[in-house]
């Protein structure tokens, strides 16, 4: 598995950022910026009507070069709505933090699971995703009957629940959008907390993604203990670790 994020911007030295691609994709052919989609409950409602407990599942950190892979599972109440839910990628950090705090008190259940960079290296990204997802579901205070999973891959097929994959689900399903916000905020906090221990890589700002300053630090110092050393751009660097922490 390469550390190159899908959809990133290819530049010399690696993929530097997906922000440019997202910005261009959000523009109308006339050049005007389009509004992001508003996630609804069209996917949840048929299951709710049968009395099923529905959890939205989403991940963050798949394209990062350092830090954990994080998944969240969120069960929303059937009789109340929380407004301003959007795909976490289109929200500012301040709005994400606010909504995540609200969701922890508003949702019927919130579960978060992580797979460390060492697990990604040891087991591969696919198995690390399964492990983090199972941990997120197991952390829920309620047992879901149905899981709405962002994307096209059912990585929870072995759990015995009814699972529905939804491409671009974080822009279509309120439950998945909620999970995307919770996962993003949880992982960002981890990367901010460890940033001072690995100062050259500026994790507080890039969160482990291949920003120009992160790539420059890697070329100068080599990978640290948080990097996914099995990924091609990291494995190609023939430098010792700057920090030997666990």
MOLINGI-V20152 format. One record per pair of residues at least 6 apart in sequence whose C-alpha atoms are under 7 Angstrom apart, sorted by the first residue. I is the first residue (numbers start at 1). J is the second residue. Records with the same first field share a line. If there is no record, write none. Layout:
# MOLINGI-V20152
I: J + J
This chain:
# MOLINGI-V20152
1: 231
2: 231 + 232
3: 63 + 65 + 231 + 232 + 233
4: 15 + 63
5: 63
7: 18 + 21
8: 15 + 17 + 18 + 21
9: 15 + 16 + 17 + 18 + 21
10: 16
15: 210
16: 210 + 211 + 212
17: 210 + 211
26: 33 + 34
27: 33 + 34
28: 34
37: 171
38: 86 + 171 + 172
39: 85 + 86 + 171 + 172 + 173 + 174 + 177
40: 172 + 173 + 174
41: 173 + 174
43: 173
44: 54
48: 78
52: 145 + 146
53: 144 + 145 + 146
54: 75 + 144 + 145 + 146 + 147
55: 73 + 74 + 75 + 144 + 146 + 147 + 148 + 175
56: 73 + 74 + 75 + 147 + 148 + 149 + 175 + 176 + 179
57: 72 + 73 + 74 + 147 + 148 + 149 + 150 + 176 + 179
58: 71 + 72 + 73 + 149 + 150 + 176 + 179 + 180
59: 70 + 71 + 72 + 180 + 183
60: 69 + 70 + 71 + 183 + 184
61: 68 + 69 + 70
62: 69
63: 209
64: 208 + 209 + 210
65: 208 + 209 + 210 + 227 + 228
66: 117 + 208 + 209 + 226 + 227 + 228
67: 116 + 117 + 191 + 208 + 226 + 227
68: 114 + 115 + 116 + 117
69: 114 + 115 + 116
70: 113 + 114 + 115 + 132 + 183 + 187
71: 112 + 113 + 114 + 132 + 133 + 136 + 183
72: 111 + 112 + 113 + 136 + 179 + 180 + 182 + 183
73: 110 + 111 + 112 + 136 + 137 + 179
74: 107 + 109 + 110 + 111 + 175 + 178 + 179
75: 107 + 108 + 109 + 110 + 175
76: 107 + 108 + 175
77: 107 + 108
85: 174 + 177 + 178
86: 171 + 177
87: 170 + 171 + 177 + 180
88: 96 + 177 + 180 + 181 + 184
96: 181 + 185
97: 185
100: 181 + 182 + 185
104: 110
109: 140 + 141 + 142
110: 140
111: 136 + 137 + 139 + 140
112: 135 + 136 + 139 + 183
113: 132 + 133 + 135 + 136
114: 132
115: 128 + 131 + 132
117: 226 + 227 + 228
118: 228
119: 128
120: 128 + 228
121: 228 + 229 + 230
130: 155 + 156
145: 161 + 162
146: 161 + 162 + 163
147: 162 + 163 + 164
148: 163 + 164 + 165 + 166 + 176
149: 164 + 165 + 166 + 176
150: 165 + 166 + 167 + 168 + 169 + 170 + 176
151: 165 + 166 + 167 + 168 + 169
152: 165 + 166 + 167
153: 165
154: 165
169: 176
170: 176 + 177 + 180
171: 177
188: 207
191: 203 + 204 + 207
192: 203 + 204
195: 202 + 203 + 204
200: 217
201: 213 + 214 + 217
202: 214
221: 239 + 242
222: 237 + 239 + 240 + 241 + 242
223: 234 + 241 + 242
224: 241 + 242 + 243
225: 241 + 243 + 244 + 245 + 246
228: 234
229: 235
